[in-house]
Amino acid sequence: MPNPSGRPRCVPPEADGPRRMIKMRRSRRGWCDHGFGAVLDSPVHRAEPRQFGKLVTALRRDGADAVRRGRPWSLPLEDRALLVAAYWRTNLTMRQLAPLFGVSKSAADRIIDNLGPMLALQPRKRFAKDTVLIVDGTLVPTRDHTVAEQSKNYRYSTNHQVVIDADTRLVVVVGQPLPGNRNDCKAWVESGAKAAVGTTMTIADGGYPGTGLVMPHRRRKGEELPDWKQAHNKSHKQVRARVEHVFARMKSWKIRRDCRLKGVGVHHAMLGIARLHNLTLTG
């Protein structure tokens, strides 16, 4: 009997929308051109199959596809990487995501737990002398209350210190997650971001007093800033806006709007999103 809806009977109705977006499956000639790019597609950035191939090659070089004890993975490495990226991108539940790849909910969960840390961005260890960095904190709503606290966004969130290269707009460091009520000037040190950048010149907003970072000049009560300070603040604002643009791109990954991962899962997700963000910029 024909199916009037045209939807495969094994796929729940609520998964029909995501299925149209995640179409990448193995074919006789290789990988379809509309797979990884479809998962990462947005008005601001897009990853191509060639970039996805570079990512899979790097994962395989790091041992992500090594033979392990016990039952082998039901999906090849390419599909597993796509599954993790699709989860971060769409924030679907395991019940919605698993049928799209023909695996069980528990198998999808194991794939995310296993491959998520391997997709993490490795912090840059050395910087050129003329490098200028920009740092800012971003809040990620997180359901695990053991690592999150109520924040200024009125939700339990974690604070992540993100450092980018002012010239290339690439993410170079993502600090350890801290409770969302932690002040940025303390989170800068406690997250490990300060130690990661060392003495490299770093620009920040006015929320980092006493940290030695380059901040805008403040006007004292009853006084006016001289023209040169106003010009410096204008230039500072224009340069620092680049980190806000990066945050806008990273927020298109829906897991940043309501993270259900526990423990270090939110940190791995932020590092993975940062790596994929860099991948779309560098090719």
QUIQUI-V45809 format. One record per residue. N is the residue number from 1. RES is the residue in three letters. OMEGA is omega in radians with two decimals (* if undefined). Layout:
N,RES,OMEGA ; N,RES,OMEGA
This chain:
1,MET,-3.10 ; 2,PRO,3.13 ; 3,ASN,-3.04 ; 4,PRO,-3.10 ; 5,SER,-3.09 ; 6,GLY,-3.11 ; 7,ARG,3.08 ; 8,PRO,-3.07 ; 9,ARG,-3.10 ; 10,CYS,-3.09 ; 11,VAL,3.12 ; 12,PRO,-3.10 ; 13,PRO,-3.08 ; 14,GLU,-3.13 ; 15,ALA,-3.07 ; 16,ASP,3.11 ; 17,GLY,3.10 ; 18,PRO,3.14 ; 19,ARG,3.13 ; 20,ARG,-3.12 ; 21,MET,-3.09 ; 22,ILE,-3.04 ; 23,LYS,-2.98 ; 24,MET,3.09 ; 25,ARG,-3.12 ; 26,ARG,3.08 ; 27,SER,-3.10 ; 28,ARG,-3.09 ; 29,ARG,-3.13 ; 30,GLY,-3.07 ; 31,TRP,-3.14 ; 32,CYS,-3.08 ; 33,ASP,-3.04 ; 34,HIS,-3.07 ; 35,GLY,-3.06 ; 36,PHE,3.11 ; 37,GLY,3.11 ; 38,ALA,3.11 ; 39,VAL,-3.07 ; 40,LEU,-3.04 ; 41,ASP,3.06 ; 42,SER,3.13 ; 43,PRO,-3.02 ; 44,VAL,3.13 ; 45,HIS,-3.08 ; 46,ARG,3.08 ; 47,ALA,-3.12 ; 48,GLU,3.12 ; 49,PRO,3.11 ; 50,ARG,3.11 ; 51,GLN,3.09 ; 52,PHE,3.09 ; 53,GLY,3.08 ; 54,LYS,-3.14 ; 55,LEU,3.14 ; 56,VAL,3.10 ; 57,THR,3.11 ; 58,ALA,3.11 ; 59,LEU,3.13 ; 60,ARG,3.10 ; 61,ARG,3.13 ; 62,ASP,3.07 ; 63,GLY,-3.12 ; 64,ALA,-3.11 ; 65,ASP,-3.13 ; 66,ALA,3.11 ; 67,VAL,-3.12 ; 68,ARG,3.10 ; 69,ARG,3.08 ; 70,GLY,-3.06 ; 71,ARG,3.13 ; 72,PRO,3.11 ; 73,TRP,3.14 ; 74,SER,3.14 ; 75,LEU,3.03 ; 76,PRO,-3.07 ; 77,LEU,-3.13 ; 78,GLU,3.13 ; 79,ASP,3.13 ; 80,ARG,3.09 ; 81,ALA,3.11 ; 82,LEU,3.13 ; 83,LEU,3.14 ; 84,VAL,3.12 ; 85,ALA,3.12 ; 86,ALA,3.12 ; 87,TYR,3.12 ; 88,TRP,-3.06 ; 89,ARG,-3.01 ; 90,THR,-3.09 ; 91,ASN,3.06 ; 92,LEU,3.02 ; 93,THR,3.12 ; 94,MET,3.14 ; 95,ARG,3.12 ; 96,GLN,-3.03 ; 97,LEU,-3.02 ; 98,ALA,-3.13 ; 99,PRO,-3.14 ; 100,LEU,-3.14 ; 101,PHE,3.08 ; 102,GLY,3.12 ; 103,VAL,3.11 ; 104,SER,3.12 ; 105,LYS,-3.13 ; 106,SER,3.11 ; 107,ALA,3.10 ; 108,ALA,3.12 ; 109,ASP,3.12 ; 110,ARG,3.13 ; 111,ILE,3.13 ; 112,ILE,3.13 ; 113,ASP,-3.09 ; 114,ASN,-3.01 ; 115,LEU,-3.13 ; 116,GLY,3.11 ; 117,PRO,-3.14 ; 118,MET,3.09 ; 119,LEU,-3.04 ; 120,ALA,3.07 ; 121,LEU,3.05 ; 122,GLN,-3.09 ; 123,PRO,3.10 ; 124,ARG,-3.06 ; 125,LYS,-3.12 ; 126,ARG,3.12 ; 127,PHE,3.07 ; 128,ALA,-3.06 ; 129,LYS,-3.09 ; 130,ASP,-3.13 ; 131,THR,3.04 ; 132,VAL,-3.11 ; 133,LEU,3.08 ; 134,ILE,3.14 ; 135,VAL,3.01 ; 136,ASP,3.11 ; 137,GLY,3.09 ; 138,THR,-3.12 ; 139,LEU,3.09 ; 140,VAL,3.07 ; 141,PRO,-3.02 ; 142,THR,-3.09 ; 143,ARG,3.12 ; 144,ASP,-3.06 ; 145,HIS,3.07 ; 146,THR,3.13 ; 147,VAL,-3.06 ; 148,ALA,3.06 ; 149,GLU,3.10 ; 150,GLN,-2.99 ; 151,SER,-3.12 ; 152,LYS,3.04 ; 153,ASN,3.09 ; 154,TYR,3.10 ; 155,ARG,3.02 ; 156,TYR,-3.03 ; 157,SER,3.02 ; 158,THR,-3.14 ; 159,ASN,3.14 ; 160,HIS,3.08 ; 161,GLN,-3.09 ; 162,VAL,-3.14 ; 163,VAL,3.12 ; 164,ILE,3.02 ; 165,ASP,-3.07 ; 166,ALA,-3.09 ; 167,ASP,-3.05 ; 168,THR,-3.08 ; 169,ARG,3.08 ; 170,LEU,3.06 ; 171,VAL,-3.11 ; 172,VAL,-3.12 ; 173,VAL,2.95 ; 174,VAL,-3.08 ; 175,GLY,3.08 ; 176,GLN,-3.14 ; 177,PRO,3.10 ; 178,LEU,3.10 ; 179,PRO,-3.03 ; 180,GLY,3.12 ; 181,ASN,3.14 ; 182,ARG,3.13 ; 183,ASN,-3.09 ; 184,ASP,-3.09 ; 185,CYS,3.05 ; 186,LYS,3.14 ; 187,ALA,3.11 ; 188,TRP,-3.12 ; 189,VAL,-3.01 ; 190,GLU,-3.13 ; 191,SER,-3.10 ; 192,GLY,-3.12 ; 193,ALA,-3.14 ; 194,LYS,3.14 ; 195,ALA,-3.09 ; 196,ALA,-3.09 ; 197,VAL,3.10 ; 198,GLY,-3.09 ; 199,THR,-3.14 ; 200,THR,3.14 ; 201,MET,-3.07 ; 202,THR,-3.14 ; 203,ILE,3.13 ; 204,ALA,3.07 ; 205,ASP,-3.07 ; 206,GLY,-3.11 ; 207,GLY,-3.11 ; 208,TYR,-3.13 ; 209,PRO,3.08 ; 210,GLY,-3.11 ; 211,THR,-3.09 ; 212,GLY,3.12 ; 213,LEU,3.13 ; 214,VAL,-3.09 ; 215,MET,3.08 ; 216,PRO,3.11 ; 217,HIS,3.12 ; 218,ARG,3.12 ; 219,ARG,3.09 ; 220,ARG,-3.11 ; 221,LYS,3.12 ; 222,GLY,-3.13 ; 223,GLU,3.08 ; 224,GLU,3.11 ; 225,LEU,3.04 ; 226,PRO,-3.06 ; 227,ASP,-3.08 ; 228,TRP,3.08 ; 229,LYS,3.08 ; 230,GLN,3.10 ; 231,ALA,3.11 ; 232,HIS,3.13 ; 233,ASN,3.12 ; 234,LYS,3.10 ; 235,SER,3.13 ; 236,HIS,-3.13 ; 237,LYS,-3.12 ; 238,GLN,3.14 ; 239,VAL,-3.08 ; 240,ARG,3.12 ; 241,ALA,-3.11 ; 242,ARG,3.13 ; 243,VAL,3.07 ; 244,GLU,3.08 ; 245,HIS,3.09 ; 246,VAL,3.11 ; 247,PHE,3.13 ; 248,ALA,3.11 ; 249,ARG,-3.11 ; 250,MET,-3.14 ; 251,LYS,3.04 ; 252,SER,3.02 ; 253,TRP,-2.91 ; 254,LYS,3.11 ; 255,ILE,3.11 ; 256,ARG,3.14 ; 257,ARG,-3.14 ; 258,ASP,-3.05 ; 259,CYS,3.13 ; 260,ARG,-3.13 ; 261,LEU,-3.10 ; 262,LYS,3.05 ; 263,GLY,-3.09 ; 264,VAL,-3.12 ; 265,GLY,-3.14 ; 266,VAL,3.10 ; 267,HIS,3.10 ; 268,HIS,3.13 ; 269,ALA,3.12 ; 270,MET,3.11 ; 271,LEU,3.12 ; 272,GLY,3.10 ; 273,ILE,3.11 ; 274,ALA,3.13 ; 275,ARG,3.13 ; 276,LEU,3.05 ; 277,HIS,3.11 ; 278,ASN,-3.12 ; 279,LEU,-3.13 ; 280,THR,3.14 ; 281,LEU,-3.05 ; 282,THR,-3.10 ; 283,GLY,*
